[in-house]
Amino acid sequence: MTRSTRTHARLLASVASAILVLAGTMSPASAESGPLQSAFSSAATEFGVPERVLLAVSYTLTRWEPNLTSASGGSGPMQLIDPDLPRTNGKGDAPTPSASVRNERGATLASAAAATGVNAGRLKKEATQNIRGGAALLAGYARDTVGGTPADASQWYGAVAMYSGSDERSVALGFADAVFAVISAGATRKLADGQTVTLSAAAVKADTTTAKTLTLVDRKHTGFDCPRQVKCRFIPAAYHQNDPKDSGDYGNFDLARREVDNLDVRFIVIHDAETDYQTTIKIFQDSLNYVSAHYVIRSSDGDVTQMVDNKNVGWHAGNWNVNMHAIGYEHEGFAIQGTTWYTDAMYQSSAALTRYLAAKYGIPLDRGHIIGHDDIPGPTDTFVRGMHWDPGPFWNWGRYMELLGAPIVPTATGGNIVTIRPNFATNSPQVRDCEGTGQLVPAQPTSFIYVYTAPSLTAPLANDPYLNTGGTDCANDWGDKAVTGQQFYRVETQGDWDAIWYAGTKAWIHNPGGAKTVQTRGTVVTPKAGLASVDIYGRAYPESISSSRLTRYSLPAGQAYVAYDKVSGAYYEATTFNDLDSYRLHTTPTEFYLIQYNHRLAFVRASDVEVVGTP
């Protein structure tokens, strides 16, 4: 066996192992299948696709969930892609971009509509038709690669690689490998709507020669920046000027010389991609998407692809001030599905990478610096409502911090700083999928506790003025959720309830016996004497640039908040394409504290506050 063959075999084995963990104990005979299982069977028969191939492709993309819409514009269990993609604003230093951008590259919805005779609207909304569309595409890809639709599943490797939509060799073939690993391991899963879908394990050896007719390219670099124990490669994100007449219209990152140019790296930002691994890589390779992260991490085996050099500034956080100082990771999966995608292999790989980078850049291993996308403040009023909420309520922050060697444990025996730390395994508050089905999410472990307006479980939940939801159980309603590792100043205790300063108000957390928090040390700031309140900022810029206070927030006199950092205002001016020597770092002596304000971090001017203790 050659070295490459052994590596390939190890990859398939690790993916298969992860699938078995995700699937649980297989019991196809007792599984209660529903209409979705029948839809896969019918579509496979209609279009001549082996049913196990169709099931495995869908499982790899969506874990069979019928109602998912992804960041790539994909919809349904087969992720048919609409060319009218939502335009992102990962940079976070420009007006909100237009609602959508027409991008024909990789669009499959129209092709599926033509192949099935079903209009695009139905293909997007009806799971049965979506599966038919995916099956029709696969059948077409099989005819392209092997000249027909063979009954032998092993002959579909090339067609599956085509379904990835990627022309990157390692990505397209990696997707096909993952699909055939699912076929070998089998899977069964109870979906959010209660029905069960099952794929029985089968010993199918993929015929990789069926992919030889594909035109695939290898853009890999050798200079990836990863620890030895992590399987890593480098595929560059797009760096391209989209409009030849506009040097400010480009994607998907900015050139820099971090940290040689005094632009220090302070944060690791944890994202979930809201799509699958290969599509995430493809998104970052298209400059019309205006988004990138430094690393992409696969669910099944923790495979890592670096896409932006760490010296450069990725567009991932939606807040330029954070992007300037951050390295971002996209984790494959969908936040609303949580533990379905967040595997131990993913946690292990991601944490190993964070340990390595934190040591390299001197990043503190705490939740003020190892943060989620949902921790990042909107830079201005315009941005706050649209800021993302990933990696979501089901990311296991306690486990992650343990893997970093920085577990969330008591560091004080007194004082009033409390750090959120519910027992992940037993903490499963009600959560609703308000961006999708509107239904309750099946109970599963979570990393947050609800924040109330009064010490009662029947009291309204906290309401963020930018969201104006009134407080809800929606997964995306971050305004009423305090997350593992976040620190707050405790004001009062009433029985099983603790009052904390939260978003400028006194709010309450249900904390019987102190079981959901630990007491910790930290720096606490409060408005200086004589000030009725202090302004809150979503970024720490020099006065010449304007930090733009968040007008619906304030820090009133008498309230206290935990501060993580004291930093000088800075702004990295990189507004044109490929002109690194003209880029400039603007600085100011004005200092800001980074504080835990509510669910998100925020900045206050150091001159407005005083330190009242570091208990």
N, C-alpha and C positions, 0 to 999 in steps of 0.2 A: 504494500500500500504506500503510495507516495505521500509526501508531507501535506500537499494540498488536499488529497483525498482524506487523510486522517483529520485534517482541520474541518473539512466539510462534514465528515461523519460526526465529529464532536458537536458541531453546531446543530445538526439535526437531532442528536440525542438530547442536547440541553433544551431545545425548543420543545421536543416531545415531552420531556419531563415536566416542563412548565405548564404545558397544556393539560397534563394529567392532574396537576395541582389545581389548576383553574376549574377543571371539569368536575372534580370530586370523584366519588366512587361510581363507576359506570353501572347502570342498571337499565339498559334499553327496554327490557321486557316489561318492567313495571312503570316506565315513564309514561305520563299522560300527555301524548302528543296533541297538538291542536291544529288549527287551520294553516299555520305557517309551515309546519312539517309537510302537510299535504301540498302546499303551494310549491315547495321545493321539488317534491316528487313529480308533480304534474309538469312543471316547467322543464325539468330535466328530460322527461319523456318527450315533450313537444319539440324541443330543440336538439335532441340527441346528445345531451351532455351527461356524462356519468353523474348520478345524483351525489355521490360522495365528493366529487370535485366541486360541484356547485355549492354544496353545504360548507365545504372547507374554505372556499374563497370568501363566502359571506361571514363565516366565523372569524376569519383572520381580519376582516375589515371592520366588523361591527359587533361581534359576538352574537349575531342574529337579531339584534334589536330592530324592530320594524319602523321605529319613528325617529331615528337619529338624523340630524342635519349637522354636517361637519364644517370645519373651518375652510375646507376646500370648495365648498358649494355642493358637496355630495349629499345625497339623500337616500333614505331607505336602507334596507338590509344589504343591498348590493352597491350602495354609494354611487349612484348615477350622478354625474357631475354636470351642473348647469353652467353654461358659459357666462351668465351674468353673476359674477362673484361679488360678494360683499367686499368693499375695499377696506383694508385695515389701516391703522395708524400706529404702527409699532414704534415709530421714532418719538412721537409725543412732543414735538416742538414746532408744530405748524397748525393752521386752522384745520378743523375737522374736515377730512376729505369727502369727496362726493360719495353718494350712497353706494354706487357700484361701478365696476369697470368691466367692459366687455373683453373677455379673454377666451379665445377659441381653443387655445392650446390645452389639450387634455380633456376637453369637454366630451362627455359620453352620452348625455341625456338625449341629444338630438339623434345620435346614431341609434340608440335603443328605440326611440320613437319610430324611426324609419324602418327598423328591422321587425318591429312588432305591430305597427299600424295603430299604436295607442298614443294618444296625445301626451305631451310632456307633463302637463298638470297631473294627470292620473298616475303616470310613472313616478312622480315625486311623492304623491300622497297615498297611493294604495300599495301596500306591501306586496300583494299578490302580483300586481302588474310590474312592480319594481323588480321582483325576482325574475319574472319573464324577460324583462329588459336585460338584466344581467346575464341570463342564460343565452339570450340571442347574441349578445356581444361575445361571450365565450365561444359559442359555436362558430361565429365568424372568424375569431382569432385562430381557432383550430383549423379551419379551412385554409387560412393564410399560412399556417406553419407546417401542417402535415397533409393538407389537401383534402380533408374530410373531417367527420366527427366520429372517431373510433370509439368503440365500446370499452376498450382497454384504458383505464384511467391513467396508466403510466405514460400514455402518449400525449397527455394534455399539459405537460410541463411548460412547453413553449407558449401555449395559449394563455396559461396562467401568468407567465412572466409578462406577456403583452397586457394583461388586465391591470397590472400595476400602474400602467400609464407612464412609466419612467423609461427613459433611454439610457439611464445610468446602469452599467452592467451589474455592479454589486447590489444595487437597489432592486432592479427587476428580478434578477436571479435569487436574491435574498427573499423577496416576496414569494416566489415560487417554492423555494425551499421551506418557508414557513407554512405554506398551504399544504405541502405534502407531508410535513411533520404532523399537522393536524390529522390528516388522513390516517397516518400510521398510529397515532396515539388514540384517536377517537375523542369525542367530547359530548357532554350533555349539559344542558343549562336550562334553568327555569327563568323565563324572561320577566320583565317588569310587569307585563299584563297577566302573568300567571300561567301561561302555556309553556310547555316544555318542548325543546327541540333536541334531537339526538342524532349523532353521527357515530355509528359503530366503528371500532378500530378495524383497519385492514392493512395487511402487509403489501403495500404497493411501492415498488421501487421506481422512482421517476426516471424516465428516459430523457436525460438532459440534452441529448443530441437534437431534440425537437426544438431547441431554442437557437440552434446554430444559424438559422436563416434570419434571425432578428438583427437589426442594425443597432448595436449597443456601443456605448462609448465608455471610456474609463478616465474620469476627471480627477482621480485620486491624487493627493499629494502625500508625501512621506513625512511631512513635518507636523503631525498631530501632537497635541500637548495633553497626554493622559498618563496616569500611573501604570506601572507594568502589569498589574493584575487585572486591568480592564481591557477587553477586546475593543480596539479603537481603530478608526480610519479617518481620513480627511477627504471630504467632498466639498468643494467651494460653493458657498452661496453666491448668487448673482451679484455682480457689481457692474452696473450698466446704466448708461444715460438713455432714458426712454424717449425723450424728445430732443432731437439734435439742435433745436433752436432754444432750448431751455436747460441751462446747466444745473438748475435746481430741481429738475425732474429726473430722478435717478433712484435706484435701489440696489441692494437691500441693506446696506450698512454704511458706516463712515470709516474712512481711514484715520488712523491715529498712531501714536507711538507710546501707548501706555506701557509702563509707568515712567519711561524715560522723559516724557514731556510734562511730568508733574501731574498727570491725570491718573490719580491713584484708583486702584480697584478695591472697593469696600464691600460689595454685596455679591452673593450668589442668589439668583432668582429662580425659583422652582415654578415651572409652568406645566400644565398638561396641554397637549397639542390640539385637542378636540378633533382629531382625525387619526388615521393610522400612520405608522412609521414611514413607509415609503412615500406616502402623499405629503407628509410634513417636509421631507427632504426635497420633494419636487416643488412645493410651494416656495421654499427658500431659494430654489434655483431659477425662479422667474421674477425678474426685477419689477414686473407690474404689480406684484403683491405687496411691496413696500414693507416687508417684515423679514426678520431673521433672528435666530438665536445662535449662540456659539456651539451648542451641542444638542443632539437629538438622541434619545435613549429608548430602546425597544423594550416592550413589555415582557415578551416571552423569555428572553435570555440576558437582558441587560446590555445588549450590543450598543456601542456608542459610535455615532458619526459626528465628528467635529466639522462645522461648516463656516465658522468665522474665526480668524486668528484672534487670540485673546488680546493682542495689542490694539485691535480695532474695536469700534463701538457698534455692537449689534442693535437692531431695532426690534425690541421685544417687549419692553416694559410699558410703553405708552406714556412714559414720563422721561424726557430727555435728561433731566438732572440725575435720575437713577441710572439710565442707560450709560451715561458718561462714566459711571463708577461701578458698573456691574458686569458680571458674566452670567448669561442666561442659559438654562437648560429647558428644552421641550421634552416632556415624557409622553410617549405614545398613549393614546387613550382618550376617554371622555369622562369629564369630571362627574357627571351625574351617575355614571356606572361605577365609579369609585373602585372598590376592591376587586372588581372584575379585571381591571387592567393593572392595578398597582401591585405587582408581584414582588416576592422577596428578591428575585434576581434583579429586578429593576431597582429596588431600594439599595441593595448591596452595591451595585455598579455605580449608581448615582452618588451614594455616600462616599465610596472610595474616591471618586473624582473630586468631590467637595473637600475631603480631607487633604488631598494632594494640592488643590488650588488654594485652599485656605492657608496652608503652610507656605506656599510659594509667595502669596501676596500679603500675608499677615492679616487675614480676615478673621475677626473674632468668631468663634463658634457659638453664637447665641442667636436668638430669634429676632434681634434687631439687625442682623447682617446676613443670616441664612433665612431668606424670606420667600413667601409665596407671591405670585402675581397679585393676589388679593390683598396683600399687605401694602401695596404701593399706592400712594395718594394720587389723585388727579392733580396735574400740575396747575390747572386753572379751573374756574367755575365751569367752563364749557366741557371739560373732560370728565368731571367726577362721576356723573351718572353712568357713563359708558365704560368705566374702568372694569377690567375683567375680574372674575371671581375664582379663577383656577389657582391651585390644583383642587380646590373645593373641599367640602366638609369631610370627605372620606380619605383624604391623604393622612397617613399615620405619622404625624409630626413627632410624637413621642418615640416611636421606633427609629425614625430617621435621625433624631438627635442622639439616641443611644449609639447608632452605628457610626456617628461622627466622633464618638468618645466624649460627648458633652451632654450626658443625660440630664433631664429636667428633674432635679432633686432639691430638697430644702438646703438653703445656704444661710439661713438665719433662723433663730429660735424666737424672735420677737419682731417688732416693727410692723408696718402696715403695707409693705409691698407684697402683693399676692401674684403668683404666676399660675396661669391656667394650666391644669393638668388632670383632666378626667381620665378614668381608666378606659383606654380605647376599646378593649375587648367587650366591656359591659355597657359602654356609653352609646346608646342608640336612640336619640331623640327623633321625633317625627320630622321628616323632610319631604318637601313636595317638589316635583319637577315642573316649575312654572314656565320654563322656556321651551318645554316640549309638550308632554301629554297633559300636564296640569294635575296628574295623579300623584298620590303618595308614592315615594320610592320605597321598595322593599326594605325592611329594617336591616341595618348593617352598622358596624362600628363607625363612630365618627370622632373627630378631634375637637369639636366645639361644644360650648354650652350656650344656651339662650340668655340674652340680657333683657331684663324686664324693667318696666317703669315704676313698679312698686313691689314690695316683698310678698307676692302672691302668684301662684301658678295660673290664676285666672286674670291677672293684670295684663294690660296691653304690652306687647314687646316693644323694645326700643325702636324709634323711628328716625332714620337718618333724613335730614332736611333736603338733601339732594335727591334721594330716592323717593321720599314722600309716599311710602307704602303703608304707613301706619304700623309697621312691624308685622312680619309674616313668617310662615314656616317654609317659604320658598328657598331652595338651595342657593339661588343667586342673590338673595336679599342679605348682603353682608352686613347691613347696618345693625342687626340685632344679634350678632354672633361673636363671642369671644373665643379665641382659638388657642389650642395648646401652645405654650411657650410665651404667649403675650403676657405682658406685665402691667398691672394697674395698682393704683393707690386705694387701699381700703379705708373708707370713711367711717363705717358703722357696721355693727352686727346686730341682727334681730333674729334670735332663734336659729333656724337653718339657713338664714339669708345673710349675705354680705352686700353692703352698698359700696360701690366703687365710683370714682370720677370717670366718666365715659362720655366723650363727645360734648363736653361743656355742661353736662348735667349729672345729677346723682342717679345712678342706675343700679339695678339689683341683679345678683346672680344667686341661684339656688345652690347652696353649698353645705349640705348636711354633714356635720362633723368635720368640716374642712376637707372632705374627701375629693373635691374637684380642683383644689388648688394646693400649692406649696408656698411656704414663706421663703422669700429670697432677698438677697442684698441688691442694691441698685442706687442709682442717682435720681433724686426727686427734685423737680423744679416747680415753682409757683410764681405768679405775677409779682413783680416788685411792689413794695408798699406805695400806695397812692394811685396805682393803676386800677381802673374799674374792670378792665379786661385786656387780654393780649391777643393780637392777631395771629391767625393760623395760616401757614403757607404750605403749598403742595410741592414747592421746590425752593432751593437755596441758591438764588442767583445774586450777582452784584446789582447794586442800585441802578447802574447804567443800563442794565438789561430789563430789570423789573421782576421781582419775585411774585407779583400778582397774588395778593392774599385771597384766601378762600372766604368769600363774603358771608356765607351761611354758617360758618364755624367761628367760635371764639373760645378763649380760655379765661373764664371769669375769675375775679379776685377770690382768693380763699381756696381755689381748687389746686390739686397737685397731680402731676403726671410723671411717669418714669421716662428718663432720658437715656438714650444709648450712646450718643456721640455728640461732640461739639466740633463743628466743621466751619471752615471759611466758605463764604459764597463764591461760586465759580460757575463759568459758562464756557463750554467748548464750542466755538464758532466754526462749524463745518457745514456750510450751507450750499456748496457747489460741488460738482462732480470732479473727482480725480485731481485735486489741487492741494495736496497735503501741505506743501510748503507755505501756502497762504493761510492755513487754518491757525486759529489763535485761541489760546486759553485766557479768558478774561477772569480776573480775580479781584477780590476786595478784602479789606481787613474785617469787614462785618462778619460776625460769627452767628451761627445758628445751632440750636439743639435739635437733634432728631428725637422725637418723642413717640410713645405709643398713645395715640389720641383717642381712637375708637378701634374698630376692627382694623383700621389702616394706620400706618405711620403718618407723621406730619412733621413740619418744621416750625419752630418759634425763634424769634430773634433772641440771642443770648442777652442783649442789652435790656430786654423787656422782662426777664425773669431772674430769679435768684435760686440758688441751690439751697434747699431746706434740709437736706440730709442725705446720707449715703448709708442707711442702716443695713 
